[in-house]
């Protein structure tokens, strides 16, 4: 069982997955190994990465760049999961997502959900083969070989149970 705790110096700019000096990074998996390429780590078996307001959980992971400030994080699972607790002013609810493969790219501030992708924020659930989520603008782009589906849950006046509506997008 590999378990890594990191207390890190503050990076220059503040990005969604950027890790600040006060953050404790916790990574664990059954197995961890360094790649022959510099600054590439692989993890397998119950991978989990936790930092401040986000969590990634998967069967396998590859972290490119220094662990204290990763450039690309790619996780694969059945499904892999992401929880991003920070919302925006317009949508303060956390974002939860799952897909067979999730790739975060720091420079573009994007998360790609690939394969049976589902993204939930508040009362909205988006289903697609592939979803690209822009963290800095809170925008989504969904595509794939099957129809995109958006489920909306609304609380009926006087009701405690949400009404579920499903809207396929052509």
C-alpha positions in Angstrom: 0.0 0.0 0.0 1.5 3.3 -1.1 0.6 6.4 0.9 2.1 9.8 0.2 1.5 13.0 2.2 3.0 16.3 0.9 3.1 19.7 2.6 4.0 22.0 -0.3 5.3 25.5 -1.0 2.9 27.9 -2.7 2.9 27.9 -6.5 2.8 31.3 -8.3 -0.8 31.4 -9.6 -4.1 30.1 -8.2 -5.8 27.5 -10.5 -8.6 25.1 -9.7 -6.2 22.1 -9.1 -3.2 24.2 -8.2 -2.0 23.4 -4.7 -1.2 26.2 -2.2 1.4 26.2 0.5 -1.2 25.5 3.2 -2.6 22.5 1.4 -1.8 18.9 2.4 -1.9 16.6 -0.6 -2.8 13.0 0.1 -2.3 10.3 -2.5 -2.8 6.6 -1.9 -2.9 3.5 -4.0 -1.9 -0.1 -3.7 1.1 0.4 -6.0 3.1 3.5 -7.0 6.1 3.7 -9.4 8.1 6.4 -11.2 8.2 6.3 -15.0 11.5 6.5 -16.9 10.4 10.0 -18.0 11.0 12.8 -15.5 8.2 13.9 -13.3 5.8 11.1 -14.2 4.3 8.8 -11.5 1.9 5.9 -12.0 -0.5 4.5 -9.5 -2.7 1.4 -9.5 -5.2 -0.2 -7.2 -7.6 2.0 -5.3 -6.0 5.4 -6.3 -7.2 8.4 -4.4 -5.9 12.0 -4.5 -7.3 14.6 -2.1 -6.4 18.3 -1.9 -8.4 21.1 -0.2 -11.7 21.1 -2.2 -11.3 18.3 -4.7 -11.0 14.5 -4.7 -10.1 12.1 -7.5 -10.8 8.4 -7.1 -10.0 5.7 -9.7 -8.5 2.2 -10.3 -5.4 3.7 -12.0 -3.7 7.1 -12.4 -0.8 8.8 -14.1 0.4 12.2 -12.7 2.6 14.2 -15.1 4.6 17.0 -13.6 5.7 17.5 -10.0 3.3 15.9 -7.5 3.1 19.3 -5.7 1.9 21.0 -8.9 0.8 18.5 -11.5 0.5 19.5 -15.1 -1.8 16.6 -16.2 -3.7 14.1 -14.1 -5.2 11.2 -15.9 -7.3 8.6 -14.0 -9.1 5.5 -15.3 -11.7 3.5 -13.5 -15.0 1.7 -13.6 -15.9 4.5 -13.3 -13.3 7.1 -12.2 -14.8 9.9 -10.0 -14.1 13.6 -9.4 -15.6 15.8 -6.7 -14.9 19.5 -6.9 -16.4 21.1 -3.8 -15.8 24.7 -4.9 -18.6 26.2 -6.9 -19.0 29.6 -8.6 -21.0 32.6 -7.6 -23.7 31.7 -10.2 -23.6 28.0 -9.2 -22.3 27.4 -5.7 -23.1 23.7 -5.7 -20.2 21.2 -5.9 -19.5 19.5 -9.1 -19.4 15.7 -9.1 -18.4 13.7 -12.2 -17.6 10.2 -13.3 -16.4 8.6 -16.5 -14.2 5.6 -17.6 -11.4 8.1 -18.0 -10.9 11.6 -16.5 -8.1 13.9 -17.7 -7.3 17.2 -16.0 -4.9 19.6 -17.9 -3.7 22.5 -15.8 -2.6 24.9 -18.6 -6.0 24.9 -20.2 -7.9 24.5 -16.9 -10.1 21.7 -18.5 -11.4 18.4 -17.3 -12.2 15.8 -20.0 -14.6 13.1 -19.0 -14.4 10.3 -21.5 -16.5 7.2 -21.7 -20.0 6.9 -20.1 -19.5 10.5 -18.7 -21.8 12.0 -16.1 -21.5 15.5 -14.6 -23.8 16.7 -11.8 -24.1 20.2 -10.4 -27.0 21.2 -8.3 -30.2 20.0 -9.9 -28.7 19.3 -13.3 -27.2 16.1 -14.5 -25.5 15.8 -17.9 -24.9 12.4 -19.5 -22.8 12.0 -22.7 -20.0 9.9 -24.2 -17.6 12.7 -23.6 -17.9 16.0 -21.6 -15.3 18.7 -21.5 -15.6 21.0 -18.5 -13.8 24.4 -18.4 -13.0 25.1 -14.8 -12.2 28.7 -15.1 -15.4 29.7 -17.0 -17.7 26.9 -15.6 -18.7 26.0 -19.2 -19.4 22.5 -20.6 -19.2 20.9 -24.0 -20.7 17.5 -24.5 -20.4 15.2 -27.5 -20.2 11.6 -28.6 -21.8 8.8 -30.6 -25.0 8.7 -28.5 -27.4 11.5 -27.7 -26.5 14.0 -24.9 -29.0 13.8 -22.1 -29.7 16.5 -19.5 -31.7 15.6 -16.4 -33.2 18.5 -14.5 -34.6 17.9 -11.0 -37.0 20.6 -9.7 -38.7 20.8 -6.4 -42.4 21.1 -6.9 -44.1 23.8 -4.7 -45.2 22.2 -1.5 -43.3 19.0 -2.3 -40.2 17.5 -0.7 -39.5 15.1 -3.6 -37.9 16.5 -6.8 -39.6 16.1 -10.1 -37.2 14.6 -12.6 -37.3 15.7 -16.3 -35.0 14.3 -18.9 -34.2 16.4 -22.0 -32.3 14.8 -24.9 -30.2 17.3 -26.8 -29.9 16.6 -30.6 
